[in-house]
Amino acid sequence: MDAFVEVYIATDITFAYLVKAQLEDAGIPVQIANENVSAAYCIDGMVPRVLVPESRVQEAQEIIAEMKRSAQANADALDELFGEGSVES
């Protein structure tokens, strides 16, 4: 049995669950370490961490990278649509 290793450090439990859902959709077993840590108490490295079996790290990292690319593309599209940082008065 593979040991579980960290593939993603989340700043918020919501992001950890989003990553977990995507990885599980791909058939990758996932655990979240520090799952019960409140955002108010995320100090000393006590943040949610997404863990997968060592044999699935590469696959998980590729999925996470695609999630980041997709999020950036969506942000860029919104900037193009509404104008980056523009505020109409």
Contacts in CASP RR format, 6 or more apart in sequence:
PFRMAT RR
TARGET T0000
AUTHOR 0000-0000-0000
METHOD contacts of the structure
MODEL  1
MDAFVEVYIATDITFAYLVKAQLEDAGIPVQIANENVSAAYCIDGMVPRV
LVPESRVQEAQEIIAEMKRSAQANADALDELFGEGSVES
1 53 0 8 1.000
2 53 0 8 1.000
2 54 0 8 1.000
2 55 0 8 1.000
2 56 0 8 1.000
3 53 0 8 1.000
3 54 0 8 1.000
4 31 0 8 1.000
4 51 0 8 1.000
4 52 0 8 1.000
4 53 0 8 1.000
4 54 0 8 1.000
5 51 0 8 1.000
5 52 0 8 1.000
5 53 0 8 1.000
5 54 0 8 1.000
5 57 0 8 1.000
6 33 0 8 1.000
6 49 0 8 1.000
6 50 0 8 1.000
6 51 0 8 1.000
7 50 0 8 1.000
7 51 0 8 1.000
7 52 0 8 1.000
7 57 0 8 1.000
7 60 0 8 1.000
7 61 0 8 1.000
7 64 0 8 1.000
8 16 0 8 1.000
8 19 0 8 1.000
8 49 0 8 1.000
8 50 0 8 1.000
8 60 0 8 1.000
8 64 0 8 1.000
9 47 0 8 1.000
9 48 0 8 1.000
9 49 0 8 1.000
9 50 0 8 1.000
10 16 0 8 1.000
10 19 0 8 1.000
10 47 0 8 1.000
10 48 0 8 1.000
10 49 0 8 1.000
10 50 0 8 1.000
11 39 0 8 1.000
11 42 0 8 1.000
11 47 0 8 1.000
12 39 0 8 1.000
12 48 0 8 1.000
13 32 0 8 1.000
13 35 0 8 1.000
13 37 0 8 1.000
13 39 0 8 1.000
13 48 0 8 1.000
15 48 0 8 1.000
16 32 0 8 1.000
16 35 0 8 1.000
16 48 0 8 1.000
16 49 0 8 1.000
16 50 0 8 1.000
17 32 0 8 1.000
18 67 0 8 1.000
19 30 0 8 1.000
19 50 0 8 1.000
19 64 0 8 1.000
19 67 0 8 1.000
20 30 0 8 1.000
20 32 0 8 1.000
20 50 0 8 1.000
22 63 0 8 1.000
22 64 0 8 1.000
22 67 0 8 1.000
23 30 0 8 1.000
23 50 0 8 1.000
23 52 0 8 1.000
23 60 0 8 1.000
23 63 0 8 1.000
23 64 0 8 1.000
24 30 0 8 1.000
26 59 0 8 1.000
26 63 0 8 1.000
28 52 0 8 1.000
28 53 0 8 1.000
28 56 0 8 1.000
28 59 0 8 1.000
28 60 0 8 1.000
28 63 0 8 1.000
29 52 0 8 1.000
29 53 0 8 1.000
29 56 0 8 1.000
30 50 0 8 1.000
30 51 0 8 1.000
30 52 0 8 1.000
31 50 0 8 1.000
31 51 0 8 1.000
31 52 0 8 1.000
32 48 0 8 1.000
32 49 0 8 1.000
32 50 0 8 1.000
32 51 0 8 1.000
33 48 0 8 1.000
33 49 0 8 1.000
33 51 0 8 1.000
34 46 0 8 1.000
34 47 0 8 1.000
34 48 0 8 1.000
34 49 0 8 1.000
35 48 0 8 1.000
37 46 0 8 1.000
37 47 0 8 1.000
37 48 0 8 1.000
50 60 0 8 1.000
52 60 0 8 1.000
79 85 0 8 1.000
END
